[in-house]
Each structure stands twice: as structure tokens, then as C-alpha cells.
């Protein structure tokens, strides 16, 4: 007589509960034991309180629970967007992580998580994902979600330190040895200086008349700027004072907020992030480099060059080794290139559900959408 194997315990996708914390910690330990660089971040009290108050930006964690264990989780971040100047509520699927990375028996869990999010918010998007080859990106592509790559821009400041520390360019022993020689002899630093010098021969004049001030918060001036600039973009997240005060909280280390003016008038703002990979306990994809990020910004496209120049100058004053930024809008990418940044291959993917595509297809097709590193997951906690 054949005895049937016992059925696996049912798996349920639901909202995270604080009592799930021990199970989340066990899941993270299983990832660590399998040498998988993923973490499921539990909700904290501030996030739960903000969500219960129906705040401007709502963050909720959904988990896949199987008896006393958590097998996966994904965050739903809902906020207001402007589409052709009109407000629309939509959401991001962020930090998707599943035990299917360890055990293929759980291969169906990411799809279950996604369907739960779509029930909560049909206007759903995802950003980053490690590029188009990651498992979650492949899931979205398989569901016929449109996907594009957000351009990546870089400016090397300290050629020697970048040559020694940036692991992504030290892919082989031979290349590592060559980069060590360039760093030791000073040729890496010299080559960066020569490259910048040659490129400056064909750059347009640097933007003039702009100045910036470090501010502690986004005030009423932010709302006035938002009202003036939102119509210049086909699609972007609402960036008024209420939204920004929730997104850029004091939990982040090394963040500077800049108000940019020209002729005494506020024309833009930038949020820059200094990530120090040398700090004890820091876990950075850039090794021990000090990286400056032009993380978020807003102005009309005509003032983009002035804003990114002030943001770059601020980060250079903070003694960084490398500058990076992701910018989807052509005007912001051109602004970075105009002051010596270079466009490099990107692994920053952007996917949107059919419901979002139906609302903003004209913007996506024309490239008038404005997405930055500050969207979706937001700043790195380094």
C-alpha cells in the first residue's frame, strides 16, 4: 500500500505583525547561512504609526507565513504621483525577498506576494531590482510588465582609491594587479585628471548665477517650487513639503538637503548622500570608498544644470572618492554630463504594471518621466 506524503502546511500572504519579528530574524539567518546577500527588514514602530495615521507616504510589509515561519516578504510603499500635472495614488513593490533563493520548493512565493500587492494597489511599480536579470525582474517581465533601464552617471574624484577599492572593476587577478600598479604609481589619479581636462574642452560654460544653502527641512518654499515645476514632467512622485518630510527623515546618516537659488529666487533643491564605506560596520557595494550620491532633485528642466552643479560642489566639499547618480529624465542626465559626469552601464531597472502604463504611456514613451535614486527603496543605509 502506498502512503501519501503529508501535505505541506498552507502558506498565507498577509500583513506583517510585530509578533513575526523572531520568524523574520530566523529567515535572515537562513539567508546569511546560505551566503545570500538579502535581508527582510521588519516594520518599526514609526512606520506602523505613520501608516495608521493614513499619512502621505504609507509603507507596509506583507509576508508569506507558513505556520511559525516567514518564508518571504515585500514592502508596499504607496504615495501620490503627478501624471501630466494631475495627482494619482500609486505604489512601489520594494525589498522583495524570498526563501525561493535558497529552496526551489518555494518558487511560487514571489508571485503570491506580487498578486497580494496588486490586490492592495493595482497601480504598482518596481525600481532597481539589481537589473533585468534578477529573479523578481524576470517575474515582472514574464507578466508582461513594461520595463526599461534608468541611466547611471559617474564621476571619479580619487582615481587611486577607486582603482584600489572598487571591487566591481577588479573582476580578475590580472586586472586587479594592473589597477594596483596604476594606484601605486599615481597614474590612476593622473589619468582621471587628464580625462577631465580633455573633456572640459568640449563642455558648455558652467551654469552661472546659482547658489545653494544647506537646510534642515523642506518648508513652504518646497510647495511653491512643486506647484511651478510639476507640469514640466509627464510622470513623477509628488515632491511637496509633506511628502519630502516623510521620505527624508533623520534615520539616514550623511544626508544633506540643499535649497538652490538664482537671483534670489528658489529654483530647485537637491538631496545628496555621503556614504562612508570606511566606517566600522559599514556594508557598502562600493567597498571602502567614500561615495557621494546625487540622490534626489527637483527643478524645471531649464534649471537642472544649476542644481546638479551645486549638488556636485557640495559633495566634493565633503571629500568623496566617487560620485554617482541615477536620472531618468534626459535633461537631468544632460546636466550631469555637462559638468563632467560620465554615463556608464546601469543595472537599475524600472517596471510598471499595466494599470500604470495605461495612465502614463505618453510620458514613458516620450521620456518625460522623472525618477531618481530617491524613489522606491530610497537611500542606502550605509
C-alpha positions as CSV (number, residue, x, y, z in Angstrom):
1,X,0.0,0.0,0.0
2,X,1.3,3.4,-1.0
3,X,1.2,6.0,1.7
4,X,0.8,9.6,0.5
5,X,3.3,12.1,1.8
6,X,1.8,14.6,4.2
7,X,0.7,17.8,2.7
8,X,2.9,20.8,3.2
9,X,1.5,23.3,5.7
10,X,-0.6,26.0,4.0
11,X,1.2,29.3,3.2
12,X,-0.6,32.6,3.6
13,X,0.3,36.0,2.4
14,X,-0.7,38.7,5.0
15,X,0.3,41.9,6.6
16,X,3.3,41.8,8.9
17,X,2.6,41.6,12.6
18,X,5.2,42.7,15.3
19,X,4.9,39.1,16.7
20,X,6.5,37.9,13.4
21,X,9.9,39.5,14.3
22,X,11.5,36.3,15.6
23,X,10.5,34.5,12.5
24,X,11.9,37.3,10.3
25,X,15.2,37.1,12.2
26,X,15.3,33.3,11.6
27,X,14.7,33.9,7.9
28,X,17.5,36.4,7.7
29,X,19.8,33.9,9.5
30,X,18.9,31.3,6.9
31,X,19.9,33.8,4.1
32,X,23.2,34.5,5.9
33,X,24.0,30.8,6.3
34,X,23.4,30.3,2.6
35,X,25.7,33.3,1.7
36,X,22.8,35.2,0.2
37,X,23.1,39.0,0.5
38,X,19.4,39.7,1.2
39,X,17.6,40.9,4.3
40,X,14.0,41.2,5.1
41,X,13.5,44.4,7.1
42,X,10.7,44.3,9.6
43,X,8.4,47.3,10.2
44,X,9.4,49.6,13.0
45,X,7.0,51.5,15.3
46,X,7.5,54.8,13.4
47,X,6.4,53.2,10.1
48,X,3.4,51.5,11.7
49,X,2.3,54.7,13.4
50,X,2.6,56.7,10.2
51,X,0.6,54.1,8.2
52,X,-2.2,54.0,10.8
53,X,-2.4,57.8,10.5
54,X,-3.1,57.5,6.8
55,X,0.0,59.6,6.1
56,X,1.1,61.0,2.7
57,X,3.6,58.1,2.2
58,X,2.5,54.7,3.5
59,X,4.9,51.8,4.0
60,X,3.5,48.4,4.8
61,X,5.2,45.0,4.9
62,X,3.5,41.9,3.6
63,X,4.9,38.4,4.4
64,X,4.4,34.9,3.3
65,X,3.8,32.9,6.5
66,X,3.8,29.1,6.9
67,X,2.9,28.1,10.4
68,X,5.5,29.7,12.6
69,X,7.9,30.6,9.8
70,X,8.2,33.5,7.5
71,X,9.2,32.4,4.0
72,X,9.2,35.8,2.2
73,X,8.3,39.4,2.3
74,X,7.8,42.5,0.3
75,X,7.1,46.1,1.1
76,X,4.3,48.2,-0.4
77,X,5.1,51.9,-0.5
78,X,2.1,54.0,-1.5
79,X,2.3,57.6,-2.3
80,X,0.9,60.3,-4.6
81,X,2.3,60.8,-8.1
82,X,1.7,63.5,-10.7
83,X,0.8,62.3,-14.1
84,X,0.6,65.2,-16.7
85,X,0.1,67.5,-13.7
86,X,-2.8,65.5,-12.1
87,X,-2.5,63.7,-8.8
88,X,-2.8,59.9,-8.8
89,X,-2.2,57.4,-6.0
90,X,0.1,54.5,-6.9
91,X,2.7,52.2,-5.2
92,X,6.1,50.6,-5.3
93,X,6.9,47.0,-4.6
94,X,10.2,47.3,-2.7
95,X,12.7,45.0,-0.9
96,X,11.2,41.7,-2.4
97,X,13.0,38.8,-0.8
98,X,12.0,35.1,-0.7
99,X,13.3,31.8,0.6
100,X,13.0,30.6,-3.0
101,X,16.5,31.9,-3.4
102,X,17.6,29.0,-1.1
103,X,15.0,26.3,-1.8
104,X,13.1,26.0,-5.1
105,X,10.3,24.4,-3.2
106,X,9.2,28.0,-2.5
107,X,9.5,29.1,-6.2
108,X,5.8,30.2,-6.3
109,X,6.0,32.6,-3.3
110,X,7.2,35.7,-5.1
111,X,4.2,35.5,-7.5
112,X,1.9,35.1,-4.5
113,X,3.4,38.2,-2.9
114,X,3.0,40.2,-6.0
115,X,-0.6,39.3,-6.5
116,X,-1.4,40.3,-3.0
117,X,0.2,43.7,-3.6
118,X,-1.8,44.1,-6.8
119,X,-5.0,43.4,-4.8
120,X,-4.0,46.2,-2.4
121,X,-2.8,48.6,-5.2
122,X,-3.2,47.8,-8.9
123,X,-1.1,50.8,-9.9
124,X,2.1,49.1,-8.9
125,X,5.8,49.6,-9.9
126,X,9.2,48.4,-9.1
127,X,12.7,50.0,-9.3
128,X,16.2,48.8,-9.0
129,X,16.0,45.0,-8.6
130,X,19.6,44.5,-9.5
131,X,18.8,44.9,-13.1
132,X,16.7,42.9,-15.5
133,X,18.3,39.6,-14.8
134,X,17.2,39.4,-11.1
135,X,14.5,36.9,-10.2
136,X,11.9,39.5,-9.3
137,X,12.6,41.4,-12.5
138,X,12.2,38.2,-14.6
139,X,8.9,37.6,-12.8
140,X,7.6,41.0,-13.8
141,X,8.8,40.7,-17.4
142,X,7.1,37.3,-17.6
143,X,3.9,39.0,-16.5
144,X,4.3,41.4,-19.5
145,X,5.1,44.4,-17.4
146,X,6.9,47.1,-19.5
147,X,10.5,47.6,-18.3
148,X,13.3,50.0,-19.0
149,X,16.8,50.8,-17.6
150,X,17.3,54.0,-15.7
151,X,20.6,55.7,-16.8
152,X,23.6,55.7,-14.4
153,X,26.1,58.5,-14.1
154,X,29.5,58.5,-12.5
155,X,32.3,61.0,-11.8
156,X,35.6,59.7,-10.4
157,X,37.2,62.0,-7.9
158,X,40.0,60.0,-6.4
159,X,41.3,57.7,-9.2
160,X,43.8,55.9,-7.0
161,X,41.3,55.0,-4.3
162,X,38.8,53.9,-6.8
163,X,41.3,51.7,-8.5
164,X,42.2,50.0,-5.2
165,X,38.8,49.7,-3.6
166,X,36.1,49.4,-6.2
167,X,35.6,45.6,-6.4
168,X,33.3,45.7,-9.4
169,X,36.2,46.8,-11.6
170,X,38.6,44.2,-10.1
171,X,37.0,41.2,-11.7
172,X,40.1,39.3,-12.4
173,X,43.6,38.8,-10.8
174,X,45.3,40.4,-13.9
175,X,43.0,43.5,-13.8
176,X,43.5,43.8,-10.0
177,X,47.3,43.7,-10.4
178,X,47.1,46.4,-13.2
179,X,44.9,48.7,-11.1
180,X,47.2,48.3,-8.1
181,X,50.1,49.4,-10.2
182,X,48.1,52.4,-11.5
183,X,47.1,53.3,-8.0
184,X,50.6,52.9,-6.5
185,X,52.3,55.0,-9.3
186,X,49.7,57.7,-9.2
187,X,48.8,57.1,-12.8
188,X,45.2,56.3,-11.9
189,X,44.8,59.8,-10.3
190,X,46.7,61.4,-13.2
191,X,44.5,59.7,-15.9
192,X,41.3,61.0,-14.2
193,X,42.7,64.5,-14.2
194,X,43.8,64.2,-17.9
195,X,40.4,62.8,-18.9
196,X,38.5,65.5,-17.1
197,X,40.8,68.1,-18.7
198,X,40.3,66.8,-22.2
199,X,36.5,66.6,-21.7
200,X,36.3,70.1,-20.4
201,X,37.5,71.4,-23.8
202,X,34.1,70.5,-25.3
203,X,31.8,71.3,-22.4
204,X,29.5,74.2,-22.5
205,X,30.1,77.0,-20.0
206,X,29.3,76.0,-16.4
207,X,25.9,77.4,-15.2
208,X,26.3,80.7,-13.5
209,X,24.3,82.7,-11.0
210,X,23.3,79.7,-8.9
211,X,23.9,79.4,-5.2
212,X,22.9,76.8,-2.6
213,X,22.1,76.7,1.1
214,X,22.0,73.7,3.4
215,X,18.6,73.4,5.0
216,X,17.3,71.3,7.9
217,X,13.8,70.7,6.4
218,X,11.7,71.2,3.3
219,X,9.5,74.3,4.0
220,X,6.8,76.3,2.2
221,X,9.3,77.2,-0.5
222,X,9.2,73.5,-1.5
223,X,5.5,73.7,-2.2
224,X,5.8,76.7,-4.3
225,X,8.6,75.0,-6.3
226,X,6.5,71.9,-6.7
227,X,3.5,73.8,-8.0
228,X,5.7,75.6,-10.5
229,X,7.7,72.6,-11.8
230,X,5.4,69.5,-11.7
231,X,3.7,70.4,-15.0
232,X,7.1,70.2,-16.7
233,X,7.2,66.4,-16.3
234,X,4.9,63.7,-17.5
235,X,5.3,61.4,-14.5
236,X,7.0,61.8,-11.1
237,X,6.3,61.2,-7.4
238,X,4.8,64.1,-5.5
239,X,7.7,66.1,-4.0
240,X,6.0,68.7,-1.9
241,X,6.9,69.5,1.7
242,X,4.6,67.0,3.3
243,X,5.9,64.1,1.2
244,X,9.5,65.0,1.4
245,X,9.4,65.4,5.2
246,X,8.3,61.7,5.4
247,X,10.8,60.4,2.9
248,X,13.9,62.1,4.2
249,X,13.8,61.5,7.9
250,X,16.7,61.7,10.3
251,X,17.2,57.9,10.3
252,X,19.7,58.3,7.4
253,X,23.3,59.0,8.0
254,X,25.2,61.5,5.8
255,X,22.3,63.2,4.1
256,X,22.4,66.9,3.1
257,X,19.5,68.9,1.8
258,X,20.2,71.8,-0.4
259,X,18.0,74.8,-1.4
260,X,19.2,76.2,-4.7
261,X,18.6,79.8,-5.7
262,X,19.2,82.1,-8.7
263,X,18.9,85.8,-8.5
264,X,17.3,85.5,-5.0
265,X,14.6,83.1,-6.2
266,X,14.3,79.4,-5.3
267,X,14.7,77.4,-8.4
268,X,15.3,73.9,-7.1
269,X,16.5,71.6,-4.4
270,X,18.8,68.5,-4.1
271,X,19.2,65.8,-1.6
272,X,22.8,64.4,-1.6
273,X,24.1,61.5,0.4
274,X,27.6,60.8,1.6
275,X,28.2,57.1,2.2
276,X,31.4,56.3,4.0
277,X,32.5,52.8,3.4
278,X,35.4,53.2,5.8
279,X,33.1,53.5,8.8
280,X,33.2,50.5,11.2
281,X,30.4,48.1,10.4
282,X,29.6,49.7,7.0
283,X,28.3,47.3,4.3
284,X,28.7,49.1,1.0
285,X,28.7,47.7,-2.6
286,X,31.5,50.2,-3.1
287,X,33.9,48.7,-0.7
288,X,35.8,51.2,1.5
289,X,35.2,54.1,-0.8
290,X,33.6,57.4,0.3
291,X,30.7,57.7,-2.3
292,X,28.7,60.8,-2.9
293,X,25.2,60.3,-4.3
294,X,23.1,63.0,-6.0
295,X,20.1,61.0,-4.7
296,X,17.1,63.3,-5.5
297,X,16.4,66.7,-7.0
298,X,13.7,68.9,-8.4
299,X,13.6,72.0,-10.6
300,X,12.3,72.8,-14.0
301,X,14.4,71.1,-16.7
302,X,15.8,74.5,-17.6
303,X,17.4,74.8,-14.1
304,X,18.7,71.2,-13.9
305,X,22.3,72.1,-14.8
306,X,22.4,74.7,-12.0
307,X,21.0,72.3,-9.4
308,X,23.3,69.4,-10.2
309,X,26.3,71.7,-10.3
310,X,25.5,72.9,-6.7
311,X,24.9,69.3,-5.6
312,X,28.2,68.2,-7.1
313,X,30.1,71.0,-5.5
314,X,28.6,70.2,-2.1
315,X,29.7,66.6,-2.3
316,X,33.2,67.5,-3.5
317,X,33.5,69.7,-0.4
318,X,32.7,66.6,1.7
319,X,35.9,64.8,0.3
320,X,34.3,61.9,-1.6
321,X,36.2,59.4,-3.8
322,X,33.4,58.7,-6.3
323,X,30.1,60.4,-7.4
324,X,27.1,58.5,-8.6
325,X,23.5,59.3,-9.7
326,X,20.6,57.7,-11.4
327,X,18.5,60.0,-13.5
328,X,15.7,59.0,-15.9
329,X,14.9,62.4,-17.4
330,X,17.1,63.4,-20.4
331,X,17.5,67.0,-19.1
332,X,19.0,65.8,-15.8
333,X,21.3,63.3,-17.5
334,X,22.5,66.0,-19.9
335,X,23.0,68.4,-17.0
336,X,25.3,65.9,-15.2
337,X,27.3,65.2,-18.4
338,X,27.7,69.0,-19.0
339,X,29.8,69.3,-15.8
340,X,32.0,66.3,-16.4
341,X,30.0,63.2,-15.3
342,X,30.0,60.1,-17.5
343,X,27.2,57.8,-18.4
344,X,28.0,54.2,-17.6
345,X,26.2,50.8,-17.9
346,X,23.3,50.6,-15.4
347,X,21.6,47.8,-13.5
348,X,18.8,50.0,-12.3
349,X,15.6,48.6,-13.8
350,X,12.1,50.2,-13.8
351,X,9.0,48.1,-14.3
352,X,5.4,49.2,-14.1
353,X,2.1,47.4,-14.1
354,X,-0.4,47.6,-17.0
355,X,-2.5,49.9,-14.9
356,X,0.3,52.4,-14.5
357,X,1.3,52.0,-18.2
358,X,-2.3,52.8,-19.2
359,X,-2.2,56.1,-17.3
360,X,1.3,57.4,-18.3
361,X,2.2,55.7,-21.5
362,X,2.8,59.0,-23.2
363,X,5.3,60.1,-20.6
364,X,7.2,56.8,-20.6
365,X,7.3,56.8,-24.4
366,X,8.5,60.4,-24.7
367,X,11.0,60.0,-21.8
368,X,9.5,62.9,-19.8
369,X,9.3,60.9,-16.5
370,X,11.5,61.9,-13.6
371,X,12.8,59.1,-11.4
372,X,15.9,59.2,-9.2
373,X,17.7,57.2,-6.5
374,X,15.3,58.7,-4.0
375,X,12.3,56.8,-5.4
376,X,11.0,53.4,-4.3
377,X,13.7,51.9,-2.0
378,X,15.2,55.3,-1.4
379,X,18.6,55.9,0.1
380,X,21.1,53.2,1.0
381,X,21.5,52.7,4.7
382,X,25.3,52.8,4.8
